[in-house]
Amino acid sequence: MTTDTVTKSCWTCNFHDGWGPDTFLGRCKYFATQGKAAKDIPPEIVDKGCKFWKEKAGKTGKIEGDEE
């Protein structure tokens, strides 16, 4: 595994939304920024990431402009 693969996984992505009641792998919030529902992250994607990967903002992993 290359360093690029490790650093750009869903685990290190700003759009990763932790663990939910239905999935251990979490949900991707990228789609919510596009006006669509967040999606469960498939097992074949979680470790390699996707083209929407964005570096986590600080330690919280919050998306800029995301309100609680």
C-alpha distances in whole Angstrom, upper triangle without the diagonal:
4,7,8,6,7,11,12,11,15,15,15,18,21,22,21,24,23,24,27,30,28,25,22,20,22,23,23,26,25,27,30,30,31,34,32,31,28,26,24,20,19,16,15,14,14,10,9,13,16,18,20,18,20,19,21,24,25,24,26,24,27,27,30,33,32,35,36
4,5,5,7,9,10,11,15,15,15,17,20,22,21,24,24,25,28,31,30,26,24,21,23,24,23,25,24,27,29,29,30,33,32,31,28,26,25,21,21,19,17,15,15,12,10,13,15,17,19,16,18,17,19,23,23,23,25,23,26,26,28,32,31,34,35
4,5,5,6,9,10,14,14,12,15,18,20,19,22,22,24,27,31,30,26,24,21,22,23,22,24,23,26,28,28,29,32,31,31,27,26,25,21,21,19,18,16,15,12,11,13,15,16,18,15,16,14,16,19,20,20,22,20,23,24,26,29,29,32,33
4,5,5,6,9,12,13,11,13,16,18,17,21,21,24,27,30,29,25,23,20,21,21,20,22,20,23,26,25,26,29,28,28,25,24,23,19,20,18,17,14,14,11,9,10,12,13,14,12,13,12,15,18,19,20,22,19,22,21,23,27,27,30,31
4,6,5,6,10,11,10,12,16,17,16,19,19,21,24,27,26,22,20,17,18,19,18,20,19,22,24,24,25,28,27,26,23,21,20,16,16,15,13,11,11,8,5,8,10,12,14,11,13,13,15,19,20,20,22,19,22,21,24,27,26,30,30
4,6,6,9,9,8,11,14,16,15,18,17,19,22,25,25,21,19,15,17,18,17,20,19,22,24,24,26,29,27,26,23,21,20,16,17,15,14,12,10,7,7,9,12,14,15,12,13,12,14,17,18,17,19,17,20,20,23,26,25,28,29
4,6,9,8,6,9,12,14,13,17,17,19,22,26,25,22,20,16,17,18,16,18,18,21,23,22,24,27,26,25,22,21,20,17,18,17,16,13,12,9,9,9,12,13,13,10,10,9,10,14,15,15,17,14,17,18,20,23,23,26,26
4,7,8,6,7,10,12,11,15,16,18,21,25,24,20,19,15,16,16,14,16,14,18,20,19,21,24,23,22,19,18,17,14,15,15,14,11,10,8,7,6,8,9,10,6,8,8,10,14,15,16,17,14,16,16,18,22,21,24,25
4,5,6,7,10,11,10,13,13,15,18,21,20,17,15,12,12,13,12,14,14,17,19,19,21,23,22,21,17,16,15,11,12,11,11,8,6,5,5,4,8,10,11,8,10,10,11,15,16,16,17,14,16,16,19,22,21,24,24
4,5,5,8,8,6,9,10,12,15,18,17,14,12,9,9,9,8,11,11,14,16,16,18,20,19,17,14,12,11,8,10,10,11,8,5,6,7,5,8,11,10,7,9,10,10,14,15,15,15,11,14,14,17,20,18,21,21
4,6,9,9,7,9,9,11,14,17,17,14,12,9,9,11,10,13,14,17,18,18,21,23,21,19,16,15,13,10,12,12,13,10,7,7,9,8,11,14,13,10,11,10,9,13,14,12,13,10,13,14,18,20,18,21,21
4,7,9,8,11,11,14,17,20,20,17,15,12,12,13,12,13,14,17,18,18,20,23,22,21,17,17,16,13,15,15,16,13,10,9,10,9,11,13,12,8,8,7,6,10,11,10,11,8,12,13,15,19,17,20,20
4,5,5,9,10,14,16,20,20,17,16,12,11,11,9,10,10,13,15,14,17,19,18,18,14,14,14,12,14,15,16,12,10,11,11,8,10,11,9,6,5,5,5,9,11,11,11,8,10,10,13,16,15,18,19
4,6,8,10,14,16,20,20,18,17,14,12,11,9,8,9,12,13,12,15,17,17,16,13,14,15,13,17,18,19,15,13,14,14,11,12,13,10,7,5,5,4,6,9,10,9,5,6,6,9,12,11,14,15
4,6,9,12,14,18,17,15,15,12,10,8,5,5,5,9,9,9,12,14,13,13,9,11,12,11,14,16,17,13,12,14,14,11,11,12,9,7,7,9,8,10,13,13,11,8,8,7,10,12,11,14,15
4,6,9,11,15,15,12,12,9,7,6,5,6,8,11,11,12,15,16,15,14,10,10,10,9,12,13,15,12,9,12,13,10,11,13,11,9,9,10,9,11,13,13,11,8,9,9,13,15,13,15,15
4,7,8,12,12,11,11,9,6,5,6,6,10,12,11,13,16,16,15,12,9,10,9,10,13,15,17,14,12,15,16,14,15,17,14,13,13,13,11,13,14,13,11,8,9,10,14,15,12,14,13
4,7,10,11,9,8,7,5,7,9,10,13,15,15,17,19,20,18,16,12,12,11,10,14,14,17,15,12,14,16,15,17,19,17,15,15,15,12,14,15,13,11,9,11,13,16,18,15,16,15
4,7,8,6,5,6,4,7,10,12,16,17,16,19,21,21,19,16,13,12,10,10,13,13,16,15,12,15,18,16,18,21,19,18,18,18,16,18,19,16,14,13,14,16,20,21,18,19,17
4,5,5,7,8,6,7,11,12,16,16,16,19,21,20,18,14,12,11,9,11,13,14,18,17,15,18,20,18,20,23,21,20,20,21,19,20,21,19,17,16,16,18,21,22,18,19,16
4,6,8,10,9,11,14,16,19,19,18,22,23,22,20,16,14,13,11,13,15,16,20,19,17,20,23,21,23,26,24,23,24,25,22,24,25,23,20,19,20,21,25,25,21,21,19
4,7,9,8,10,13,15,18,18,18,21,22,22,19,15,13,11,9,11,12,13,17,17,15,19,21,20,21,24,22,22,24,25,23,25,26,24,22,20,21,22,26,26,22,23,21
4,5,6,8,11,14,17,17,17,20,22,22,19,15,13,10,7,8,9,10,14,14,12,15,18,17,18,21,20,19,21,22,20,23,24,22,20,18,19,21,24,25,22,23,21
4,6,9,12,15,18,19,19,22,24,24,21,18,15,13,9,9,10,10,13,13,11,13,16,16,18,21,20,19,20,21,19,22,22,20,19,17,19,20,24,26,22,23,22
4,7,9,13,15,16,17,19,21,22,19,16,13,11,7,6,7,7,10,10,7,10,13,12,14,18,17,15,17,18,16,19,21,19,17,15,17,18,22,24,21,22,21
4,7,10,12,13,14,16,18,19,16,14,10,9,6,6,9,10,13,11,9,12,14,13,14,17,15,14,16,16,15,17,19,17,15,13,14,15,19,20,17,19,18
4,6,9,10,10,13,15,15,13,10,6,5,4,5,9,11,14,12,10,13,15,12,13,16,13,13,14,16,15,17,19,18,16,13,13,14,17,18,15,17,17
4,6,7,8,10,12,13,11,9,6,5,6,6,10,12,14,11,10,13,14,10,10,12,10,10,11,13,13,15,18,17,15,12,12,11,15,16,14,16,17
4,5,5,7,9,10,9,8,5,7,9,10,14,16,18,14,13,16,17,13,13,14,10,11,11,13,12,14,17,17,14,11,10,9,12,13,10,13,14
4,5,5,7,9,9,9,7,8,11,11,14,17,18,14,14,17,16,12,11,11,7,9,9,12,12,14,17,18,16,13,12,9,12,13,12,15,16
4,5,5,7,5,6,5,7,11,11,14,18,18,15,16,19,18,14,13,12,10,12,13,16,16,18,21,22,19,16,15,12,15,15,13,16,18
4,5,5,5,5,5,9,12,13,17,20,21,18,18,21,21,17,16,16,12,14,14,17,16,17,20,21,18,15,13,11,13,12,11,13,14
4,6,7,9,9,12,15,16,19,22,23,19,19,22,21,17,16,15,11,13,13,15,15,16,19,20,18,15,13,9,11,10,9,12,15
4,6,9,10,12,16,17,19,23,23,20,20,23,22,18,16,15,12,14,15,18,18,19,22,24,21,18,16,13,14,14,13,16,18
4,7,9,12,16,18,20,24,25,22,22,25,25,21,19,18,15,18,18,21,21,21,24,25,23,20,18,15,16,14,13,15,17
4,7,9,13,15,17,21,22,19,20,23,23,19,17,17,14,17,18,21,21,22,25,26,23,20,18,16,18,17,15,17,18
4,6,10,13,15,19,20,18,18,22,22,19,17,18,15,17,18,21,20,21,24,24,21,19,17,16,18,17,15,16,17
4,7,9,12,16,17,15,15,18,19,15,15,16,13,14,16,18,17,19,21,21,18,16,15,13,16,16,14,15,16
4,6,9,12,14,12,12,16,16,14,13,15,13,14,16,19,18,20,23,22,20,17,17,16,19,20,17,19,19
4,6,9,12,10,10,14,15,13,13,16,14,15,17,19,18,21,23,22,20,17,18,17,21,22,19,21,20
4,7,8,7,6,10,11,9,10,13,13,12,15,17,17,20,22,21,19,16,17,17,21,22,20,22,22
4,6,5,6,10,11,10,11,14,14,15,18,19,20,23,25,24,23,20,21,21,24,26,24,26,26
4,5,6,8,10,10,12,16,16,16,19,20,20,24,25,24,23,20,22,23,26,28,26,28,28
4,6,7,8,9,11,14,15,15,18,20,21,24,26,25,25,22,24,24,27,29,27,30,30
4,6,5,5,7,11,12,11,15,16,17,21,23,22,22,19,21,20,23,26,24,27,27
4,6,6,9,12,12,11,14,15,15,19,20,19,19,16,18,18,22,24,22,25,25
4,6,9,13,14,12,14,15,15,19,20,19,20,17,20,20,23,26,24,27,27
4,7,10,12,10,13,14,15,19,21,21,21,18,20,20,23,26,25,28,28
4,7,8,6,10,11,13,17,19,19,19,16,18,17,20,22,21,24,25
4,5,6,10,12,14,18,20,21,21,17,18,17,19,22,21,24,26
4,6,9,12,15,18,21,22,22,18,19,17,19,21,21,24,26
4,6,10,12,15,18,19,19,15,15,13,15,17,17,21,22
4,7,9,12,15,16,16,12,14,12,14,17,17,20,22
4,6,9,12,14,14,10,11,9,11,14,14,18,20
4,6,9,11,12,9,10,10,11,15,15,18,20
4,6,7,8,5,7,8,10,13,13,16,17
4,7,7,5,6,7,8,11,11,14,15
4,6,6,8,10,10,14,14,16,16
4,6,8,11,13,16,15,16,16
4,5,9,11,13,11,13,12
4,7,9,12,10,12,13
4,6,8,7,9,10
4,6,5,9,11
4,5,9,12
4,6,10
4,7
4
